Structures are given as C-alpha cells and as structure tokens.
Amino acid sequence: MKKFVVSLLGMLLLALPLLGVPGQEASAASSRVAVIKELKGSVTVKKSGGSKEFTAFAKMSLNEGDILTVGKGGSAVLQFANGTSEDDKMAVSANTTLTFSKLKEGKNTVTKVSVRNGSVWSTVKSIKNAGDQFTLETPTAVMGVRGTNLFVAVDPVTGDARFIIASGVGQVSPTNSRQGKTTPPVPVYPGQQVTIDDRDETNEFPDEVIPVDLSALANNLSADVLAAILQAKNEIDRENEEFIRKKREELQSGQNDPAIGLDTQADLDRLIQNLNYLVGNVLQEALRNNTIGQEQLQGLIDEANKTLTNKIDLANTPPPTLTEIEKRKAEQIKKQEEARLEAAKKQKEAEQQSRLAELVKKVEEEKKKREEANQKALEDAKKKAKEEYEKKLSEAEKQRFAEASKSREDELKNRATPSPSTVPSPSAGGGGGSSGGGNNGGGTNPTPVAPFGLYLKSAASPEVQQNFTYTASQTHYSFNVQDHVQEIAIKRNPSSSSEIIFVKYSLQSECGLGEGTDYCYEYAQGGIGGYVVPLAPGSNSIVIETMTSGGSSGMTREFTLDIHRSETPAGILGWNVGISAGIPAEEHDLEWQVTGIDRYALDFNEYSESVPIPELEMGLELAPGITRAELTYEGSPIIQGQPQLLTATWTESGVQTVAGLTEGYLRMTLDLYAGTTKKYSKELWILNGLSEMNDTEPFKLTDNQDRDVFYEPSYESYYQLAAYLQEEATALTISEISDAAESSMRLQSVMYGGSEYFASNGSVQLILNSNIDNVVVHATDPSGLYLYEYVLEVVRVPAGITSWQLDYGGSSANLRKVSGADKYYADIPEFEQPEQLLGFDVTGTGTISLKHSGELIYGNEQGQGPMYNLTQYAYYPGIRVFDLEITNEGSSKTYEIVFRIGDVSQRELVELWEQQSPSQISWNGQYLETTVSSSSASLYLGTDPRYARVVVGDTEIPAEDGAYPLSLNQGENIVQIWIQNPITLEEETIIFKITSMTGQI
C-alpha cells in the first residue's frame, strides 16, 4: 500500500509541469537554448527552479527560466540555437543580470529575455515570419524587434532603460510599474534611441526619441561588445541600405517621415551619412572615452575589415550631422536624465543613511544585551566556582573561608594594599602551601616558579611570550610594549602549584564600569586561551589573584602588572591627520588604527560620508635621532591610466600637505631615517571614498595536487561557505587572490581542529582530518581595519563532480563521505509540509545516472546543473539508498548515496500492513508485537533491502518492491529482523511477534 501511495504521488509530481500543455508544444519549447560561446571574468548561472548559483563555463547551455549574472570586469557572448541551427547572438557586458523568460521553438520562435540590470548588445536573426518574437524586457519597458541590431542598457541608479537601434525597427512599450498603465509602443528607427523611466505621463515618450547619444553609449560598452558590433556590421549595413531604399522611394512619391525628420533630399543625404558611419562613430567615441585602447581597437578593426564589405577607416569617418531641432531635443533629454539621476542618488543616499541609522541602533542594542549577558555570566561563574569550592570544605573551613572573603572585600573597599590572606583548602589535601608557588621541602631553597605566564597578542600575528624575572617576594611588575600589542593573555603555569582565581583590569571603556568601580573582571576563555585582557595605549593596570592548591590552609596572593603600551610607532613621538584645507591637523579627531606590526589604517569615510578626499594634512613629531621622514604613495594625476609616484618629506617635526589622493584603498609607505640610514618603515592605509572590496571571492582554495577547489555560499549566510574537495585530497591550501588589485582581501589566520594557523606569505596549508569538517577563516579588508569571518565546510566529492547539495524546504544539507567506502550520506529532517521539495543538486564534468532499487531515475545527464527531484522518496522517515554512477574521462564508478530522513529509531520504522491498512505495533521492552486478522501481511522496514534480512523460522523472506510478504500461521509467528546501519555498518536485531487470528493451521 505504501509503495502504491508513493508511486502515485511521484507520478503526479512528474505530471504537474505538463498539465494543460499539449505534449508537442512542450517538447518544442524545450529545444531552444542559449549557449555560452565565450566568457571572461565572473559569470554565474542559477538554473531554473534552483536556489544556488554555479560558475558558468564555455559551451554551457542556458534554458528557459535560467538566470545569467555577469560580475564586475566580466563579459559573456551567447549564441541562441534551436537544436539544428544558430540564429540570434547576444553580447553581455559586466554587471548585468539576465533572465531567460521564454525560449520556445516550434511553429513560431519565441525569445524573451529580461534585463534586470546592466547592458546587452543583440543581433536578431530569428524573426522570419509574423509569429516569431524577440523581446527584451526591462524594469520600465518591453521592446519587440523585427530583424534588428540593438543595444539595451538599464541604469544601475535610476533603473531607466535606454534602447538604441543600429539597424531594423524596435517597438518599445513602457510598462509604468507604479501605475500598471500600458501605452501604444514607441517606434525606434536606425540611429535612434529612447530612454524610458517609470513616470505616469507615458504619452510623452514618442516625443523623446532622439539620435543616438554616442557618449552615453560608449560609457556602457566593453571591448567584447565592440567586437560583437564589428562582427554584425555587414548585417547592419545590409539592413540600413534596405531601410534607406524604402525611405528614398517614399520621398520620391511625396511622402515624408517626421519620425526620422525626413522632408527633403538633404534630410535623406544626412540620414545616409549618419547610418553609413554609425559604427565608425561609435568606435571613435569609445576611443575618446578610454573604453578601449588605440592598439586593441585597431586590432579589432583590422580583423573585421577582412570580411567587411564597407571597410572601417576611423581617420576618414565624419562625425554625425544633427539638425538644430535634434540638438535642442537631445540637450533637453540629457538634462532630464541628469535630473533623474541626481534625484535617484539623493534618494538612495537618504535610504542608505536611514538603513545605517537603523543598523547603528541595532548594533548598540545588541552590544548592550551582550554586555548584560556577559556580566550575568561572569557573576554566575564566580558564584558557581565559589559554591564548588565550598562543597569541598568542612564546616570549620567554610567559616574561615567566609571570614577571609569578608576581610578581602573590606580591604578592597578601603583601597588599601591587600596582604596575603589564609584560605582553607579542602580536607582531602595534604601538606602546606608555598608562598611562591615553588616546591615544598627542607634543607634547600627551591627555585621559585611563576604561577602564570604572559603572552602578547598583536593583530594578524601569533602570540609572543613576554619574559619577566619572577621572585617569590615580588608581587609588582612593570614593563613596556610596542603600540601594535593589543592584548595580553595570562595563562596558568602548569609547573606551578598555584591556580589563577581571577584577573581584573582597569580599562573601563571595555566593560562600562559604574561610578566608584575601579576594575573589570576577566575570566578564562576556553581554558587554553587563558585570561585575555585588552591593552589601551598608555598605562594599563592588571591585578592577578592566585591560590596555592593542596594543603589544609591554601594561600592566596595578589600580583599587580603595570603595562605601558606605546601610543605611537617607534621613531615617532606624535602624529595626527586633518582632512579640511586650512584647518590645522591637531583640531581633528582622526587617529591611525593599528592593524598589524608596523601597519596602520584610517577610514576617511567615517568623516567624509564616502566622498573622496583629494588631500590631507599630516603632522609628525619626530623622535630624537630621526632626521627625515618620507611618505610615498601612488596618486593623481592619472597619466595614460597609471597613477604617479608621489612623495611628502619632513626634515623636522611639523605638518605637511599630502595631495593627489586617489579614491578607494590607498597604500602609503612612511620611512624614517637617521641621517642616510633607514631606521623604521611603516605601512599606512587610507580608505578614501568608495572603497570596493572583492568579498565575492575572498580567497583561493587548492588541494594537495594543486587543483582549484570550487566553493560557494550556503543558504544560511554569505559568510558560510561550502568547499568541494575531491575525495582523495589530503590537504587544503587557503590563499589570497594573488593576481587581484588593492581591493582584494588579506588572509589573517585559520582555525582548524582547535588550533590557529597564521598566514605566511598570504596562505595557510591544512592537513585534513576526515573527522573535522569546518574551517574558520579570518580575513581582513586590504587595510586590516575590518575583520571578516568565514566558516568553510569541507565537502568531499567524487571525480567528475564539482559540487553537490540537497535542497529542501528553503534549507540545504551537504553529503558526507563514509570513510573507507564508496559511499556518501546526508541527514535530512522529516518533512513538515507535504509541498516541500527534496532536490539533489549536482554539477560537474562527468556523465551521471541515478538509480533507486535498480530503477533508473535519471540517466545520461551531463553533470552541470541538473536538479534531481527526489521528493517522492522523502515523504516518510527512514533510510533511502540510491546508486549514483559517474562516467568521467572514460572510466565509470558507482557510489551509494544514503539519505537518513527524520530522527526516528529503526524499531519505530517497522510497519506491518494487512488488507491495505497498517496494524498497531507495540514494544514491550524486549520485542515488537501486534495482532492481525488475516493470514498474510506486508512488512516494511523503512530501509534499503540490501541492508536488511527477514527470517521466519528457518526461511529467509526476500523483499519484493521494497516490502517483505509474510504468510502467517494461526497463532504466534516469530519474525527475526536483522538491520545494518548503512553508515556505521552496525547491526541491530529486532524480534517481531505477530499473532494471526485467522492464519493457516
């Protein structure tokens, strides 16, 4: 019965996409695809119905419903095809997102592509009869075309869509997303453009069709789009010659065309010249706008001229000729667009400020909650520690301990220097305590052993032990540390007989001390980290209280550390920065932040609202012996695309103007000299204006065979990643992106298996442990000012698989390798809603087939992007085993894929069905039992038959279609069930007593 229900539901699921759609039409619709012919940079694809993006590759097919995203600096060239021939072509620029809304091939060819943002160049060849359609959809308008070469761009700020026709005719229909209005389409002819926004007055757009704005067009072009335009020039010329022929005939017959300003022969001559040199003028403008270099452009032209009928000669390309009316209209439209752009920027800035205010408020609230929770946790920990300690004491010892504690509190209140107080130790201990934590004994004075060790912690660096000379009689120690030391860790010395009871410190800003309170309390972090105390620039006071262990009367001691952290780098007595011309630097509250050893950073955006600062005033007070300071950096003016090497020099203490600052992350080097000898060198970073950072691909992963490891964000968070390693890999190297610009992230350290590994030369190599799946990666922005934490889950995959994942109900699960077996498994919670989907998402290079119980579910699938719908196998809890065969590079291998669905014990999965109804099964503590009325029943175990045996008497019962058919005798029937766990291979035995009322006698 259960199998029948599952099979029926599976059939319904498979039939749903076809309901109400004729079979022939559905088949035809699936045959039209867009194939990625070329790509550069970051290009990703989200398959139809999928929830994650895949890295695209050449020759990858895109189908209806797929989403293509081209990132910053990327590009893609798409070729549309119907299975037998190629037709339309599309060149996609950087920062563009496309959705293939409709791809249909049949009696009529239908291509509908949605341009969410960015820009595309299209060459349309699929329009061959009246029923064929090629449509480009944008947020504000839809364009239908007839045999056209066109360019469409969606402004990233305003959302306005610009439609440009190079040849053919386009019909643009404004959609007015705010009011839902529709208007007659706006015709756009060769050499024309129209920009559509979301205004209510959509009847105004026909009057806003103007000649192509070459400057605006060139700003949206890339070298790849220019190459596509050149490849289409013969077709552009042919279509425009046909368009001119028709217009000439209309003019000769007395017809004018106000849409293109055609009234006289002079108008026709002007039109002919503008269209003949349209492509040449586009190239000229791209060259003027530095969209492409002279040498690269000439190379494209030389290659294109080999096949062009009308060659391109930029030296003899006349500029477009416009009438005064066209010039005035174009200027008016440009002002309108600039006004909309400015208004949109202000609105976005206001929205950003609002979001920022909300974020600040939320952060403050969360910080307050954390502080309150931490304070409570500290108080609870102190109370618990005291209670645990008192449990070990006798009543007399408890009384002495209470008296000593009260005496200690009185001393602290009076702020007097505390003297050592005697505290009782548990009765179980023996011997006396030592004052210095040294060895007990007589005859000789043992070498005193310090009860604690001190470890200095700097940003992006391993901790370093601070040596100090310990003596048994000394309780006060002082020392200086450099400015890059940000914390000190105080750890118990394992060679000492003393324990650290608590640590307190005087940095009030860290714990929000109330009036009359002198110290914060710090407690050990996870044991191995010790007591970690922050150090502020200047003086820091730390109190450490210890207690000797053992003995009938333990001794507490209090130590004081006075630590002075330098407030400035070595070689400098003082420094400051100002960002307003004419205002002295010392009037600004700008401070360099330490981000590493001899490394400092300053975020101007905190003061300038992300507006780049062209210059700053920097003051230096040179230390004695320093005779010169030089600050070098790359800045403006930018000449031929390259910044200039600039230097600011101090020969004495004072303020210098540092000019020519560029936008983004700006790296500087400050060298300090004593005479001609360089004594110190500091690395300085400034975040100036919009400082873009490559956090979409924060680092590079490779395995021990130097193979690139693919990784991607998980459902839960952008900072939770899944890395897919080949199953035989034994090591993982995490590296900074070596060929990235100053905007790349910097690797700081990696936590793995309880140990922290600091980056060396920008990378960390881990020897992998099959029992440890998670890697925590700490990275910073280029300046080191902002820290990012990524949690990387190591997911093993077989050869031929790039990535795989289970998607269910808005969540996901990764498969885990079973050690020593060609087997992977995943745990999936039991479905709460029947409409939930279980999808097995696989990408790779191999050919894949998937079977269940010997039945082929999916076969001969190229392993890039299929979403295997396995919902019909997930309606009930239990074990599901699939066979996954992968053919890769000429060899095949089969793996078991095991899903454990729901958190249910094997005993609870046992079901017995008679006459299509389940029987009531109970557990009496030793075996299962039930009573049935028939002589036959079907036994279901909720697991795969290959991992189960069923025996009645001396006869083993084979499974049939997932169930075990039982013939029952009247009275008691004892069924023995052996079930093996597919993951651990542990075996469980279940005895099942079935009483049949009408069975065989």
Secondary structure in CASP SS format (residue, H / E / C, confidence):
PFRMAT SS
TARGET T0000
AUTHOR 0000-0000-0000
METHOD secondary structure of the structure
MODEL  1
M C 1.00
K H 1.00
K H 1.00
F H 1.00
V H 1.00
V H 1.00
S H 1.00
L H 1.00
L H 1.00
G H 1.00
M H 1.00
L H 1.00
L H 1.00
L H 1.00
A H 1.00
L H 1.00
P H 1.00
L H 1.00
L C 1.00
G C 1.00
V C 1.00
P C 1.00
G H 1.00
Q H 1.00
E H 1.00
A H 1.00
S H 1.00
A H 1.00
A H 1.00
S C 1.00
S C 1.00
R C 1.00
V E 1.00
A E 1.00
V E 1.00
I E 1.00
K E 1.00
E E 1.00
L E 1.00
K E 1.00
G C 1.00
S C 1.00
V E 1.00
T E 1.00
V E 1.00
K E 1.00
K C 1.00
S C 1.00
G C 1.00
G C 1.00
S C 1.00
K C 1.00
E E 1.00
F E 1.00
T E 1.00
A C 1.00
F C 1.00
A C 1.00
K C 1.00
M C 1.00
S E 1.00
L E 1.00
N C 1.00
E C 1.00
G C 1.00
D C 1.00
I E 1.00
L E 1.00
T E 1.00
V E 1.00
G C 1.00
K C 1.00
G C 1.00
G C 1.00
S E 1.00
A E 1.00
V E 1.00
L E 1.00
Q E 1.00
F E 1.00
A E 1.00
N C 1.00
G C 1.00
T C 1.00
S C 1.00
E E 1.00
D E 1.00
D E 1.00
K E 1.00
M E 1.00
A E 1.00
V E 1.00
S C 1.00
A C 1.00
N C 1.00
T E 1.00
T E 1.00
L E 1.00
T E 1.00
F E 1.00
S E 1.00
K E 1.00
L E 1.00
K E 1.00
E C 1.00
G C 1.00
K C 1.00
N C 1.00
T C 1.00
V E 1.00
T E 1.00
K E 1.00
V E 1.00
S E 1.00
V E 1.00
R E 1.00
N E 1.00
G E 1.00
S E 1.00
V E 1.00
W E 1.00
S E 1.00
T E 1.00
V C 1.00
K C 1.00
S C 1.00
I C 1.00
K C 1.00
N C 1.00
A C 1.00
G C 1.00
D C 1.00
Q E 1.00
F E 1.00
T E 1.00
L E 1.00
E E 1.00
T C 1.00
P C 1.00
T C 1.00
A E 1.00
V E 1.00
M E 1.00
G E 1.00
V E 1.00
R E 1.00
G E 1.00
T E 1.00
N E 1.00
L E 1.00
F E 1.00
V E 1.00
A E 1.00
V E 1.00
D C 1.00
P C 1.00
V C 1.00
T C 1.00
G C 1.00
D C 1.00
A E 1.00
R E 1.00
F E 1.00
I E 1.00
I E 1.00
A E 1.00
S E 1.00
G E 1.00
V E 1.00
G E 1.00
Q E 1.00
V E 1.00
S E 1.00
P E 1.00
T C 1.00
N C 1.00
S C 1.00
R C 1.00
Q C 1.00
G C 1.00
K C 1.00
T C 1.00
T C 1.00
P C 1.00
P C 1.00
V E 1.00
P E 1.00
V E 1.00
Y C 1.00
P C 1.00
G C 1.00
Q E 1.00
Q E 1.00
V E 1.00
T E 1.00
I E 1.00
D C 1.00
D C 1.00
R C 1.00
D C 1.00
E C 1.00
T H 1.00
N H 1.00
E H 1.00
F H 1.00
P H 1.00
D H 1.00
E H 1.00
V C 1.00
I E 1.00
P E 1.00
V C 1.00
D C 1.00
L H 1.00
S H 1.00
A H 1.00
L H 1.00
A H 1.00
N H 1.00
N C 1.00
L C 1.00
S C 1.00
A H 1.00
D H 1.00
V H 1.00
L H 1.00
A H 1.00
A H 1.00
I H 1.00
L H 1.00
Q H 1.00
A C 1.00
K H 1.00
N H 1.00
E H 1.00
I H 1.00
D H 1.00
R H 1.00
E H 1.00
N H 1.00
E H 1.00
E H 1.00
F H 1.00
I H 1.00
R H 1.00
K H 1.00
K H 1.00
R H 1.00
E H 1.00
E H 1.00
L H 1.00
Q H 1.00
S C 1.00
G C 1.00
Q C 1.00
N C 1.00
D E 1.00
P H 1.00
A H 1.00
I H 1.00
G C 1.00
L E 1.00
D C 1.00
T C 1.00
Q H 1.00
A H 1.00
D H 1.00
L H 1.00
D H 1.00
R H 1.00
L H 1.00
I H 1.00
Q H 1.00
N H 1.00
L H 1.00
N H 1.00
Y C 1.00
L H 1.00
V H 1.00
G H 1.00
N H 1.00
V H 1.00
L H 1.00
Q H 1.00
E H 1.00
A H 1.00
L H 1.00
R H 1.00
N C 1.00
N C 1.00
T C 1.00
I C 1.00
G C 1.00
Q H 1.00
E H 1.00
Q H 1.00
L H 1.00
Q H 1.00
G H 1.00
L H 1.00
I H 1.00
D H 1.00
E H 1.00
A H 1.00
N H 1.00
K C 1.00
T C 1.00
L C 1.00
T C 1.00
N C 1.00
K C 1.00
I C 1.00
D C 1.00
L H 1.00
A H 1.00
N H 1.00
T C 1.00
P C 1.00
P C 1.00
P C 1.00
T C 1.00
L C 1.00
T C 1.00
E H 1.00
I H 1.00
E H 1.00
K H 1.00
R H 1.00
K H 1.00
A H 1.00
E H 1.00
Q H 1.00
I H 1.00
K H 1.00
K H 1.00
Q H 1.00
E H 1.00
E H 1.00
A H 1.00
R H 1.00
L H 1.00
E H 1.00
A H 1.00
A H 1.00
K H 1.00
K H 1.00
Q H 1.00
K H 1.00
E H 1.00
A H 1.00
E H 1.00
Q H 1.00
Q H 1.00
S H 1.00
R H 1.00
L H 1.00
A H 1.00
E H 1.00
L H 1.00
V H 1.00
K H 1.00
K H 1.00
V H 1.00
E H 1.00
E H 1.00
E H 1.00
K H 1.00
K H 1.00
K H 1.00
R H 1.00
E H 1.00
E H 1.00
A H 1.00
N H 1.00
Q H 1.00
K H 1.00
A H 1.00
L H 1.00
E H 1.00
D H 1.00
A H 1.00
K H 1.00
K H 1.00
K H 1.00
A H 1.00
K H 1.00
E H 1.00
E H 1.00
Y H 1.00
E H 1.00
K H 1.00
K C 1.00
L C 1.00
S C 1.00
E H 1.00
A H 1.00
E H 1.00
K H 1.00
Q H 1.00
R H 1.00
F H 1.00
A H 1.00
E H 1.00
A H 1.00
S H 1.00
K H 1.00
S H 1.00
R H 1.00
E H 1.00
D H 1.00
E H 1.00
L H 1.00
K H 1.00
N H 1.00
R C 1.00
A C 1.00
T C 1.00
P C 1.00
S C 1.00
P C 1.00
S C 1.00
T E 1.00
V E 1.00
P E 1.00
S C 1.00
P C 1.00
S C 1.00
A C 1.00
G C 1.00
G C 1.00
G C 1.00
G C 1.00
G C 1.00
S C 1.00
S C 1.00
G C 1.00
G C 1.00
G C 1.00
N C 1.00
N C 1.00
G C 1.00
G C 1.00
G C 1.00
T C 1.00
N C 1.00
P C 1.00
T C 1.00
P C 1.00
V C 1.00
A C 1.00
P C 1.00
F E 1.00
G E 1.00
L E 1.00
Y E 1.00
L E 1.00
K E 1.00
S E 1.00
A C 1.00
A C 1.00
S C 1.00
P C 1.00
E C 1.00
V E 1.00
Q E 1.00
Q E 1.00
N C 1.00
F C 1.00
T C 1.00
Y C 1.00
T C 1.00
A C 1.00
S C 1.00
Q C 1.00
T C 1.00
H E 1.00
Y E 1.00
S E 1.00
F E 1.00
N E 1.00
V E 1.00
Q C 1.00
D C 1.00
H C 1.00
V E 1.00
Q E 1.00
E E 1.00
I E 1.00
A E 1.00
I E 1.00
K E 1.00
R E 1.00
N C 1.00
P C 1.00
S C 1.00
S C 1.00
S C 1.00
S E 1.00
E E 1.00
I E 1.00
I E 1.00
F E 1.00
V E 1.00
K E 1.00
Y E 1.00
S C 1.00
L C 1.00
Q H 1.00
S H 1.00
E H 1.00
C C 1.00
G C 1.00
L C 1.00
G C 1.00
E C 1.00
G C 1.00
T C 1.00
D C 1.00
Y C 1.00
C E 1.00
Y E 1.00
E E 1.00
Y C 1.00
A C 1.00
Q C 1.00
G C 1.00
G C 1.00
I C 1.00
G C 1.00
G C 1.00
Y E 1.00
V E 1.00
V E 1.00
P E 1.00
L C 1.00
A C 1.00
P C 1.00
G E 1.00
S E 1.00
N E 1.00
S E 1.00
I E 1.00
V E 1.00
I E 1.00
E E 1.00
T E 1.00
M E 1.00
T E 1.00
S C 1.00
G C 1.00
G C 1.00
S C 1.00
S E 1.00
G E 1.00
M E 1.00
T E 1.00
R E 1.00
E E 1.00
F E 1.00
T E 1.00
L E 1.00
D E 1.00
I E 1.00
H E 1.00
R E 1.00
S C 1.00
E C 1.00
T C 1.00
P C 1.00
A C 1.00
G C 1.00
I E 1.00
L E 1.00
G E 1.00
W E 1.00
N E 1.00
V E 1.00
G E 1.00
I C 1.00
S C 1.00
A C 1.00
G C 1.00
I C 1.00
P C 1.00
A H 1.00
E H 1.00
E H 1.00
H C 1.00
D C 1.00
L C 1.00
E C 1.00
W C 1.00
Q E 1.00
V E 1.00
T E 1.00
G E 1.00
I C 1.00
D C 1.00
R E 1.00
Y E 1.00
A E 1.00
L E 1.00
D E 1.00
F C 1.00
N H 1.00
E H 1.00
Y H 1.00
S H 1.00
E C 1.00
S C 1.00
V C 1.00
P C 1.00
I C 1.00
P C 1.00
E E 1.00
L E 1.00
E E 1.00
M E 1.00
G E 1.00
L E 1.00
E E 1.00
L E 1.00
A C 1.00
P C 1.00
G C 1.00
I C 1.00
T C 1.00
R E 1.00
A E 1.00
E E 1.00
L E 1.00
T E 1.00
Y E 1.00
E E 1.00
G E 1.00
S E 1.00
P E 1.00
I E 1.00
I E 1.00
Q C 1.00
G C 1.00
Q E 1.00
P E 1.00
Q E 1.00
L E 1.00
L E 1.00
T E 1.00
A E 1.00
T E 1.00
W E 1.00
T C 1.00
E C 1.00
S C 1.00
G E 1.00
V E 1.00
Q E 1.00
T E 1.00
V E 1.00
A E 1.00
G C 1.00
L C 1.00
T C 1.00
E C 1.00
G E 1.00
Y E 1.00
L E 1.00
R E 1.00
M E 1.00
T E 1.00
L E 1.00
D E 1.00
L E 1.00
Y E 1.00
A E 1.00
G C 1.00
T C 1.00
T E 1.00
K E 1.00
K E 1.00
Y E 1.00
S E 1.00
K E 1.00
E E 1.00
L E 1.00
W E 1.00
I E 1.00
L E 1.00
N E 1.00
G C 1.00
L C 1.00
S C 1.00
E C 1.00
M C 1.00
N E 1.00
D C 1.00
T C 1.00
E C 1.00
P C 1.00
F C 1.00
K E 1.00
L E 1.00
T E 1.00
D E 1.00
N C 1.00
Q C 1.00
D C 1.00
R C 1.00
D E 1.00
V C 1.00
F E 1.00
Y E 1.00
E E 1.00
P E 1.00
S C 1.00
Y C 1.00
E C 1.00
S C 1.00
Y C 1.00
Y C 1.00
Q E 1.00
L E 1.00
A E 1.00
A E 1.00
Y E 1.00
L E 1.00
Q E 1.00
E C 1.00
E C 1.00
A C 1.00
T C 1.00
A E 1.00
L E 1.00
T E 1.00
I E 1.00
S E 1.00
E C 1.00
I C 1.00
S C 1.00
D C 1.00
A C 1.00
A C 1.00
E C 1.00
S C 1.00
S E 1.00
M C 1.00
R E 1.00
L E 1.00
Q E 1.00
S E 1.00
V E 1.00
M E 1.00
Y E 1.00
G C 1.00
G C 1.00
S E 1.00
E E 1.00
Y E 1.00
F E 1.00
A C 1.00
S E 1.00
N C 1.00
G C 1.00
S E 1.00
V E 1.00
Q E 1.00
L E 1.00
I E 1.00
L C 1.00
N C 1.00
S C 1.00
N C 1.00
I C 1.00
D C 1.00
N E 1.00
V E 1.00
V E 1.00
V E 1.00
H E 1.00
A E 1.00
T E 1.00
D C 1.00
P C 1.00
S C 1.00
G C 1.00
L C 1.00
Y C 1.00
L E 1.00
Y E 1.00
E E 1.00
Y E 1.00
V E 1.00
L E 1.00
E E 1.00
V E 1.00
V E 1.00
R E 1.00
V E 1.00
P C 1.00
A C 1.00
G C 1.00
I E 1.00
T E 1.00
S E 1.00
W E 1.00
Q E 1.00
L E 1.00
D E 1.00
Y E 1.00
G C 1.00
G C 1.00
S E 1.00
S E 1.00
A E 1.00
N C 1.00
L C 1.00
R E 1.00
K E 1.00
V C 1.00
S C 1.00
G C 1.00
A C 1.00
D C 1.00
K E 1.00
Y E 1.00
Y E 1.00
A E 1.00
D E 1.00
I E 1.00
P C 1.00
E C 1.00
F C 1.00
E C 1.00
Q C 1.00
P C 1.00
E C 1.00
Q C 1.00
L C 1.00
L E 1.00
G E 1.00
F E 1.00
D E 1.00
V E 1.00
T E 1.00
G E 1.00
T E 1.00
G E 1.00
T E 1.00
I E 1.00
S E 1.00
L E 1.00
K E 1.00
H E 1.00
S C 1.00
G C 1.00
E E 1.00
L E 1.00
I E 1.00
Y E 1.00
G E 1.00
N E 1.00
E E 1.00
Q E 1.00
G E 1.00
Q E 1.00
G E 1.00
P E 1.00
M E 1.00
Y E 1.00
N E 1.00
L C 1.00
T H 1.00
Q H 1.00
Y H 1.00
A C 1.00
Y C 1.00
Y C 1.00
P C 1.00
G E 1.00
I E 1.00
R E 1.00
V E 1.00
F E 1.00
D E 1.00
L E 1.00
E E 1.00
I E 1.00
T E 1.00
N E 1.00
E C 1.00
G C 1.00
S E 1.00
S E 1.00
K E 1.00
T E 1.00
Y E 1.00
E E 1.00
I E 1.00
V E 1.00
F E 1.00
R E 1.00
I E 1.00
G C 1.00
D C 1.00
V C 1.00
S C 1.00
Q H 1.00
R H 1.00
E H 1.00
L H 1.00
V C 1.00
E E 1.00
L E 1.00
W E 1.00
E E 1.00
Q C 1.00
Q C 1.00
S E 1.00
P E 1.00
S C 1.00
Q C 1.00
I C 1.00
S E 1.00
W E 1.00
N C 1.00
G C 1.00
Q C 1.00
Y C 1.00
L E 1.00
E E 1.00
T E 1.00
T E 1.00
V E 1.00
S C 1.00
S C 1.00
S C 1.00
S E 1.00
A E 1.00
S E 1.00
L E 1.00
Y E 1.00
L C 1.00
G C 1.00
T C 1.00
D C 1.00
P H 1.00
R H 1.00
Y H 1.00
A E 1.00
R E 1.00
V E 1.00
V E 1.00
V E 1.00
G C 1.00
D C 1.00
T E 1.00
E E 1.00
I C 1.00
P C 1.00
A C 1.00
E E 1.00
D C 1.00
G C 1.00
A E 1.00
Y E 1.00
P E 1.00
L E 1.00
S E 1.00
L C 1.00
N E 1.00
Q C 1.00
G E 1.00
E E 1.00
N E 1.00
I E 1.00
V E 1.00
Q E 1.00
I E 1.00
W E 1.00
I E 1.00
Q E 1.00
N C 1.00
P C 1.00
I C 1.00
T C 1.00
L C 1.00
E C 1.00
E E 1.00
E E 1.00
T E 1.00
I E 1.00
I E 1.00
F E 1.00
K E 1.00
I E 1.00
T E 1.00
S E 1.00
M C 1.00
T C 1.00
G C 1.00
Q E 1.00
I C 1.00
END
